[in-house]
């Protein structure tokens, strides 16, 4: 009974966050369908699902949320209501990936590195699989480690990222008034990168139950962050809205590490030391560039 009480209180508290409520509802609806298919009854799972549904109804029906949205539009994103769904998807993609690709994030580097090592070992003779997993890793390294050099050599790309992450600027990537690099390249880089990450996670675990768990986890992280593009506070909420995506990366990273031997783990540690040194050098370069 104490588990029912603690879980219920935790669920009510967690579902007060729109992002977390969306994740929990999705997770528990999937668990419920699975249990019904297996003809198993788990009362705790059903109670959690009911709480998440009630919370979703409360979020959508609460008049205070509508008032807050109008205030945020007037304060932070004046032309938000003029954006199409495609505009908001663009904002979601670029605002999500700029945090990982263009601001050195060690969790992203570790995550893509683990994917890289796993697939290179599992698909030794498959060049396509290797190419798929190499792109997300290289994009993170190229734009992070060599960011200061690239910024001076290709300023339009970085200006485009800044442009797409500024309220009232975001617009359809096909709008020629913005220019090619200011709109299309940031969107394409972000979209391709996310797509390849999802494929890489599947390739790592193959057609197994663990693959389903890993995919659901990473998709939950991506979707919760992508939802921010449909909110006028997307640019003022800060990096805290990336939290669930970061946690999903950490969970999948742990799943990947559990697949390896102790000898391989020692190699991971040595590689991470190198990346810490690169991070330190990158921070120095950035500070000098700012000065």
N, C-alpha and C positions, 0 to 999 in steps of 0.2 A: 504493500500500500504506500510505503514512503516513496517508492519509485514513481508511482502514479502522481503523487503530490508534487515531487520535485520536478519531474518532467513537465507537468502541466504548467507550473509556475514559470519555468524556464521558457516554455513554448509561448506563453502569453507575453512575456517580456521581449523575447526575440522577434515575435511577429509585429511588434510596434515599429520595426524598421521595414520599410517597403521592400528593400532589396532582400533582406533575410526572409521575409514572409514569402516572397516569390520562390526562393530556393526551397524552403521547408515544405511549402505546398506541393511543389513539383516532386520532391523526394518522397514525401509520404503518399502521394497519389500513385507513384510508381510502385512503392512497396505494397500498397493496398491491392493494386491490380495483380501483382505477383502472388500475394498471399491467397487471393481469391482463386487464382488459376491453380495454385497448389492445394486448394481446399484446406487451408490452415486458418485458424482464427487467433488473432493477436489483438486483444482489446486495447492495449496501450497504443498500438499503431493507429487504430481507428479513432481513438480519442485525440491523438495528435493531429490527424487529418481534419477532424471536425473543428478543432481550435484554429487551424490555419485557414480553413474556409470562412469561419466567422470573422477572423482578422482581415481577410481580403475584402469581405463585404463591408466591414467597418471602414477600411481605407478608402474604398471607392465611394461609399455613401456619405462619409463625414464631410459636412459643409465647410469645416475649417480648412480642409486640404484644398478645396477649390479657391477659397479666399487667399490662402498662402500662395497658391500657384499664380494668381493674378498679381499679387504683390511682387513675387519674384520676377515675373515678366517685366513689370514696369521698372524694377530696380536693376536687374541684371541682363535682360535679354529682350529688348524692346520689340524686335521683329520675329520673335519666336513663333507666334501664331501664324505668321506668313510662310513658315518653312513647310515644305512637303515631307512626306514620309522618307523619301530618298535623301533629302537634306539631312534629316535627323539620323539616318543610318550612317551617312558620311561623318557626321559629328561624332557618333558613337565609336566608329572605327578609329578615327584619328586621335580622339581624346583618350581612348583606351590604350592604343599602342605607343603613343608618344612617350608615355610614362616609362615603358619598358625598353623601347628601342632608342630613344633619344635622351634619356636620363639614366645613367648607369645604375642598373638594378641587379644586385648580386644574386637575388633569388631567381630572376629570369635567366641569368647566365648559367647558374647551376642547373636549373630545370632543363634548358635546351641542351646543355652539355650531357646530362644524363640520358636524354633522348638520343643524342648523337652516338654516344658510346654503345648504348643498348642495340640500336639498329645496325651500326657498323659491325657488331659482333654477330647479330642474328642473321643479317642479310649480307654476308661477305661478298657474294657474287652478283648482287642486285644493285646496279648503278642507279636505277630510278629511285629505289628506297633511300639510298644514301644521299642522293641529290635533294629529295624532299626534306629530309631532316637537317641537312647542312644549311639550307637557306635561312631558317629562323635563327640558328646559332650564329651564322656569319653576319646577318643583319645587326644583331645585338652587339657583336664585337666591332664591326666596322664603324657603326654610327656612335658607339660609346667610346671605345679605346682611341679611335682615330677621329673623334668628333671635332676637336679644334682645327685639325688640318682640313677636314672636309668642309667645315663651315666657312673657311676662308676661300677654299677652292670652288665650292658649289653653294654659294649663299642662297640661291633661289629656292633650293629644296628646304633649307632650314627656315627661310622666310615663309615658305608655303605652310610648313608645320605651325609656325607661330600664327600665321594668318588664319588657318583653319581652326585654331584654338582660341580665337578671340570672338567674343559675343558680337552678333550683328554682321559678322563677316562671312560666316559659313554659307556656302551656296553650292548649287549643283556642279559636280566636277566637269560636266560638259560645257559649262559657261565659258565661252572663249574670252570674255572680258577679264576673267581672272588670270588667264595665262595657263599654260600647260603645267609648269612645275608648281605653281601656287595652289593647284586644286587636285589635278588628276594623280600626280605622282604620290603625294601623301596618302590619298585614299587607296590607291592600288597597292602600295607597299604594306599598308596596315591590313587590308583585306586578304592579300595573298599570304602574309605572315600568319594570321590567325587560322586560315584554312589549312596551311601546311602543318601547324602545330597540332590541330585536331587529327589529321591523317597520321602524323607521326606517333601520337599516343596510341592509336588503333594498331599501327604496325608493331609497336613494342610488345603488346600483349596478345595480339592475334584474336582469333575467334574463341575467346574464353570468358568466363564469368568475371574474372578480374578486369578484362578489357571493358566490360559493361560498366563496372564501378568506376574505373579511371575516366572513361569517356563522359559519364554522367557528371562526375566531379568537375572535370575541366570545362564542360559545356555550361554547368551551373555558374562557374566563376566568370566565364565570358559573357553569358547572357545577363547576369546581374549588373555587370559594368556597362554593357551595351544599352541597358535600359536607361542609363543616365542621359543618353543622347535625346531622349524623349521628355526630358525635364529641363525647365529654364534655368535651374541651378547647376547645370552640368559643369560650368566653368568656375563656380565659386565654392563648390563643395570640397574642392581640394583632392588630395590623393587618398583620403580616407575611403572614398568610394571604390578604390582598387582593392580593398582589404580582402573581400571574398575571393576575388580572382587570385590574389597572392596566396591565400590559404589553400586554394584548390591546386595551385602549382606545387606547394609544399607537400600536400597529401600524395599527389601523383609521384613526386620525387621520392618519397618514402617507399611507395610501392615498387618503384624502379630499383631502389637500393636493395630492397629485400630479395630481389631476383639475382643479386650478385654474390660472389664469394668474398671472403675476407681479403684475399690478395688484391682483388679488383678494388675493394674499398680503400686500401692503402694508396693505390694509384690515384683514386679520386682526391684523396687528401692532398697529395703532391700537386695535382693540377689546380686545386682550389688555392693553394699557397701562391702559385704563379698568378692566378687571377686577382688575388688580393694585392699583389705587387703592381699589377697593371692598373688596378683601381686607384691605388695611391698615386701612381704616375699620372693617371688621367686627371685626378683632382688637382694636382700641382699645375698641370697644363691649363686646366680651366681657370684656375685662380690667376695665373700669369696672363691669360688671354683677357680676363676681366679687367685686370690692372692696365 
